Amino acid sequence: MKAGLSKELIALRLVQELQEGMYVNLGIGLPSLVAQYIPEDLEVMLHAENGVLGYGPVTEQQVDSELINAGLRPVGLRPGASFFNHADSFTMIRGGRLDLTILGGYQVSEKGDLANWKTDKEKIGAVGGAMDLICGVKKVIVAMQHTAPSGEPRIVKKCTYPLTGKEVVNMIFTNLAVIEVTPEGLLLREIAPGVSITDVQAVTEPTLLVSPDLKEIELNT
């Protein structure tokens, strides 16, 4: 399989989905990298489940071991940032106050079902705040590698791992492609440089629909 985009380049592409004034939650792992690439002149409020709103990338001058996001990664504060109780943080999520969440995933089905908290090989696990996010946020994007380390497709006809939620995913961003979940099926909208439609389909279990406006992924650097 072709490598496609690095995690950093996926994060850079995801920044293009952010709009002025959005309230956004970033998941653990790849999604958390998005914070590093948000332009200073773009007013986006990043929310973390542990109780911080308005964080951004950390600088050497801001390193503080007690200032972290829900993934335990150090963060910096942007002007207007605030702290609050963990319960208040989830009230924001469940109250529909967030515009977008970008989460990682183990599997996404052709109907937009998401499995992202436990594989079939793990004996224990906890769904955590992901279940609240996919139900309470206006738009859900999953950012992940197109295949598992074993080479198995992560975009499948039906999830075999425990579900986080059913029919909740709006878009999928991987190292190979940008895919929209539609009522008609999975719509291939963008492909990574040097990657063909055939390459993407070969590692995707469901049959992909191809957008008439299909284009190569463009990055704003």
C-alpha positions as CSV (number, residue, x, y, z in Angstrom):
1,M,0.0,0.0,0.0
2,K,1.2,3.5,-0.8
3,A,2.1,5.6,2.2
4,G,0.2,8.8,1.2
5,L,0.2,11.6,3.7
6,S,2.0,11.7,7.0
7,K,0.1,12.3,10.2
8,E,1.3,15.9,10.2
9,L,0.1,16.5,6.7
10,I,-3.3,14.9,7.5
11,A,-3.6,17.4,10.4
12,L,-2.6,20.2,8.1
13,R,-5.4,19.3,5.7
14,L,-7.9,19.0,8.6
15,V,-7.3,22.6,9.5
16,Q,-9.0,23.6,6.3
17,E,-12.3,22.2,7.8
18,L,-12.1,24.8,10.6
19,Q,-14.1,28.0,10.2
20,E,-14.0,31.3,12.0
21,G,-15.8,31.2,15.4
22,M,-16.0,27.4,15.6
23,Y,-15.9,25.5,18.9
24,V,-13.9,22.4,18.3
25,N,-12.9,19.3,20.3
26,L,-9.8,17.3,19.2
27,G,-9.4,13.7,20.1
28,I,-6.3,11.8,21.3
29,G,-3.5,11.0,18.9
30,L,-3.6,12.2,15.3
31,P,-6.5,14.7,15.8
32,S,-4.6,16.5,18.6
33,L,-1.9,17.5,16.0
34,V,-4.4,19.9,14.4
35,A,-3.9,22.4,17.2
36,Q,-0.3,22.9,16.0
37,Y,-1.4,24.2,12.6
38,I,-4.3,26.6,13.3
39,P,-3.3,30.0,12.0
40,E,-3.1,32.7,14.6
41,D,-5.6,34.9,12.7
42,L,-8.2,32.1,12.7
43,E,-10.5,32.5,15.7
44,V,-11.2,28.9,16.7
45,M,-11.9,27.8,20.3
46,L,-10.5,24.4,21.2
47,H,-12.3,22.5,23.9
48,A,-11.0,19.6,26.0
49,E,-13.1,17.3,28.1
50,N,-10.9,17.9,31.2
51,G,-12.1,21.5,31.4
52,V,-10.2,24.0,29.2
53,L,-11.6,26.1,26.4
54,G,-9.4,28.2,24.2
55,Y,-6.1,26.3,24.2
56,G,-3.6,26.1,21.4
57,P,-0.1,24.8,20.6
58,V,2.4,24.9,23.5
59,T,5.5,27.1,23.2
60,E,8.8,26.8,25.1
61,Q,7.8,29.7,27.3
62,Q,4.4,28.1,28.2
63,V,5.4,24.6,29.2
64,D,3.5,23.7,32.3
65,S,3.1,20.1,33.4
66,E,-0.3,20.9,34.9
67,L,-1.6,22.5,31.8
68,I,-2.7,19.6,29.6
69,N,-5.6,18.5,27.4
70,A,-7.7,15.3,27.8
71,G,-4.9,13.3,26.0
72,L,-2.4,14.5,28.7
73,R,-0.5,16.5,26.1
74,P,0.9,19.9,27.2
75,V,-1.0,22.8,25.7
76,G,-0.7,26.6,25.6
77,L,-3.4,29.2,26.2
78,R,-4.8,31.6,23.6
79,P,-6.3,35.0,24.6
80,G,-9.7,34.4,26.2
81,A,-9.0,30.9,27.4
82,S,-10.8,29.6,30.5
83,F,-10.9,26.7,32.9
84,F,-14.0,25.0,34.4
85,N,-15.3,21.9,36.1
86,H,-15.1,18.5,34.3
87,A,-18.9,18.3,34.7
88,D,-19.4,21.7,33.0
89,S,-17.2,20.5,30.2
90,F,-19.5,17.6,29.4
91,T,-22.5,19.9,29.8
92,M,-21.2,21.9,26.9
93,I,-20.8,18.7,24.8
94,R,-24.2,17.2,25.7
95,G,-25.9,20.6,25.3
96,G,-24.8,20.9,21.6
97,R,-22.4,23.8,22.2
98,L,-19.6,22.3,20.1
99,D,-19.5,22.7,16.3
100,L,-17.0,19.9,15.4
101,T,-15.1,17.0,16.9
102,I,-12.2,15.3,15.2
103,L,-11.7,11.8,16.6
104,G,-9.4,8.9,15.9
105,G,-10.9,5.5,14.9
106,Y,-10.3,1.8,14.7
107,Q,-13.1,1.2,12.2
108,V,-15.7,3.2,10.3
109,S,-18.5,1.5,8.5
110,E,-20.1,2.5,5.1
111,K,-23.1,3.8,7.1
112,G,-20.9,6.0,9.3
113,D,-20.8,3.7,12.4
114,L,-17.7,4.4,14.5
115,A,-15.6,2.0,16.6
116,N,-12.8,3.8,18.3
117,W,-12.4,2.7,21.9
118,K,-11.7,-1.0,21.9
119,T,-10.5,-3.7,19.5
120,D,-11.5,-7.4,19.6
121,K,-8.0,-8.2,21.1
122,E,-8.4,-5.9,24.1
123,K,-10.0,-7.5,27.2
124,I,-10.8,-4.2,28.9
125,G,-11.4,-0.6,27.7
126,A,-13.5,2.5,28.3
127,V,-15.5,4.4,25.8
128,G,-14.8,7.7,27.7
129,G,-16.0,11.0,26.3
130,A,-16.2,9.8,22.7
131,M,-19.7,8.6,23.1
132,D,-20.8,12.0,24.4
133,L,-19.0,13.8,21.6
134,I,-20.5,11.9,18.7
135,C,-24.0,12.4,20.1
136,G,-23.7,16.0,21.2
137,V,-21.5,17.7,18.5
138,K,-22.9,19.1,15.3
139,K,-20.3,17.4,13.0
140,V,-18.0,14.4,13.4
141,I,-14.8,13.8,11.5
142,V,-12.7,10.7,11.9
143,A,-9.0,11.0,11.2
144,M,-7.0,7.8,11.0
145,Q,-4.6,5.7,9.0
146,H,-6.5,4.0,6.1
147,T,-5.4,0.5,7.2
148,A,-4.5,-1.1,10.5
149,P,-0.8,-2.1,11.1
150,S,-1.8,-5.6,9.9
151,G,-2.9,-4.1,6.6
152,E,-6.6,-4.8,7.2
153,P,-9.0,-2.1,6.0
154,R,-10.3,0.3,8.7
155,I,-13.1,1.5,6.4
156,V,-15.4,-1.5,6.4
157,K,-18.9,-2.6,5.4
158,K,-19.8,-3.4,9.0
159,C,-17.7,-2.7,12.2
160,T,-16.5,-5.8,14.0
161,Y,-15.2,-3.9,17.0
162,P,-17.5,-2.6,19.8
163,L,-19.3,0.5,18.5
164,T,-18.9,3.9,19.9
165,G,-22.0,5.1,18.0
166,K,-24.2,4.2,14.9
167,E,-24.4,6.4,11.8
168,V,-22.6,9.3,13.5
169,V,-19.6,10.0,11.2
170,N,-19.8,12.8,8.6
171,M,-16.3,12.6,7.0
172,I,-13.2,10.4,7.1
173,F,-9.7,11.7,6.6
174,T,-6.9,9.3,6.1
175,N,-3.3,9.2,4.7
176,L,-4.9,8.2,1.3
177,A,-8.1,10.1,1.0
178,V,-10.9,12.4,2.1
179,I,-14.2,10.5,2.1
180,E,-17.7,11.9,2.9
181,V,-20.4,9.6,4.4
182,T,-23.6,10.1,2.4
183,P,-27.0,8.3,2.4
184,E,-26.0,6.7,-0.9
185,G,-22.7,5.5,0.4
186,L,-19.1,6.6,0.9
187,L,-18.1,9.4,-1.5
188,L,-14.5,9.7,-2.4
189,R,-13.8,13.5,-2.6
190,E,-10.0,13.8,-2.5
191,I,-7.0,11.6,-2.9
192,A,-3.4,12.0,-1.8
193,P,-0.7,12.9,-4.3
194,G,0.6,9.9,-6.1
195,V,-2.4,7.8,-5.1
196,S,-5.0,6.5,-7.5
197,I,-8.7,5.6,-7.1
198,T,-7.7,2.0,-7.5
199,D,-5.1,2.3,-4.7
200,V,-7.8,3.6,-2.3
201,Q,-10.4,1.1,-3.3
202,A,-8.0,-1.8,-2.9
203,V,-7.7,-1.1,0.9
204,T,-11.3,-0.1,1.4
205,E,-13.9,-2.8,2.0
206,P,-17.1,-1.0,0.8
207,T,-17.4,0.1,-2.8
208,L,-16.6,3.8,-3.0
209,L,-18.6,6.3,-5.0
210,V,-16.4,8.7,-6.8
211,S,-17.2,12.4,-6.8
212,P,-17.4,14.1,-10.2
213,D,-15.3,16.8,-8.6
214,L,-12.6,14.4,-7.3
215,K,-9.3,16.3,-6.8
216,E,-5.9,15.8,-5.3
217,I,-5.5,16.8,-1.7
218,E,-4.2,20.4,-1.5
219,L,-2.3,21.6,1.6
220,N,-2.1,25.2,2.8
221,T,1.5,25.6,4.0
